[in-house]
Amino acid sequence: MLTAVIAVIAALDPVLTRYDRQDVIEPFALCAGLLTLHAAWGLRDRRALTYVSVTGLLAGLALLTNEITVFLVAVPPLFALLERNGRLIRRSLAAFGIAVAFLALFLVWAAELGLAGSFANVQTAILQRLLGLVQITGLNVPGVSLVSAAGRSVGHYSSSYIVLLAGFAAMLWCWGRRNTTRGNFLTAWLTASHGAAAYIVAVGTLNEQFFVCLLPASIVGSVLVADALVVTRARRAARAVVAAGCAAVVGLSAAGWVSNYAGVGDGVVLATRFIATTLPACAAVNVSGDPDKYSYLQPERSYTYFSVGAAALAEGVHYFLLSPVDAVERDGDMSPALARWISGSGRRLALFPSQVYGTVQLWYVPASPYDPVADVTDITGGVFVNTAGSRCGGYTVTDGPGGLFYSAYHARGGKELLGDPLSRPGSGPGGRLQFFDGMVLAVSRPGSPAAGALPIVAMLAEDSPAAYRRASLPPVRPQASAATRRGWLTNPAIRRAYLAGNSLTDHSYAAAVRRYGEPLGPPVAVSGAWIRQAFADAVLEVPRRGGSVRTVAVTPVALAARVLHIPARALVPQPPPPLPCSDTSVPGPPEPTSAEPFALTLGAALFLYGAAVDVLAVRRARRPW
């Protein structure tokens, strides 16, 4: 009956079912750890060679599986100390030493791959995390409130919390009395588990999956101590209380199981399927939390992991995955600040249910073509500007032998004023051209790479006046005198942008004419919200209520009216440059990842271990009585 009760509670425990039904390492680690305890208990009265060889081997396999099982492997030595059994203490310490020796096979494997230095660095980092010096995961990450996170998780793990508290009470009950050998083993198991739990919460890096190896002691201890209370009290009231408590825990776990697994909850899978079938194959998506849970399901997709939204936009990434739990726990790249930025700046495209992550949401965050930092990546000789989707393509604006287009683009206000590039440089009427939303730059003088502005506005107004009017562009007066043109600079914002912030002088006016061409008409109100003024090379506009000045997108109008020509290949978007590294370290050479050397090393170690045990057994058998 006790075995059945323990099995039912364990089978429904939310922590165990959450991690042990996944394709992760915890189930096998827990199995190896519990087999070690089973061997240590069952072989405690057998010959020293049998105890040490079997328990040491199982403990070594447990540590190789997951080092967190050290808190289970430490139970036999602690039990021997509680028994005050010198012979058992020596045996258990010998088995523990064998386990540590097996763990050293990882170092041998790293040396075989030429990665001994990397192995030492990783192990040092793990030790620092265990000591609490570095905290990069779990609920102890700086900025994450352990109290609030624990309160939020009560709904998921309420019965696990109850079992942990009952196990802690069972540990105190065991320490408060003299125990049999069985009681001492249970006391050692409970002490090691709750000591580890207290340590990783208070000092180390708390991860929920660590409790997979710590909960079984509480489950067994609470049930066995409850049975002891029933036996010692021998009263119906005690039996009723214990039965009601077990039933409550089982019922609460069962209700949580139904809540977690009865409905649709595979939000990550559904989100990746939606992305695969809805978004272009080239579209990059910024993940929520760690990128692995998405990239494993869709390795061909470009997933990024920017922790700052503006940095992602700067690289042309516009799709974002958002999970509320990741934001609360600051998992990976996600934080409350990034979550607020995504929801405040973007548009939600899809939402999928997930018991683990709250929900998995896909958002799109747009960016204005006049945003000076969005979609702009610095490259050699200039910039790459993403213009198609989420890192699906764009155009380079650079200085080179074919033309100083980046210098001309930058001198005229860059993306903030001229908007996105619409083409690569290509041959067209007037020389070598590159199109932008609000201007056309041209290299027209033979032998000189300097680029100037093409009078596209004047050309459009003259060659296609109907298209000019349909685009709501301001009227032009081509016959006005030079003095009249200077007098048209009446709007303060447009005049300031036109003159590059300088006062109106002959020198500043001449420089402005070289940048944007002569004024073609006065500023006029257009569509009620904007004030626009036409110049020979561009049309400048400003909101009527104030704001930044920018150019009107006249180049697409001129292309549609066939006023401009450029080879079709120049209009084909270019692929974006590679994303920068996520850290400041210089990428090293590719590291070998073959498991074959480890398998051979482990096989050789097991063979030698078995041979040594066999030799010792033969020698022991030949000893005279």
PyMOL commands that set and color helices and strands:
alter all, ss='L'
color gray80, all
select helices_A, chain A and resi 2-12+14-20+26-42+48-65+67-73+75-83+86-103+105-112+116-130+146-175+181-202+208-212+215-233+236-261+267-278+292-295+309-314+324-329+336-345+405-411+414-418+456-463+465-470+482-487+492-498+506-516+555-560+568-571+596-622
alter helices_A, ss='H'
color red, helices_A
select strands_A, chain A and resi 285-286+303-304+319-322+347-354+358-364+376-379+382-388+393-400+403-404+426-428+431-435+440-443+452-453+524-526+530-534+539-543+550-551
alter strands_A, ss='S'
color yellow, strands_A
deselect
rebuild
show_as cartoon
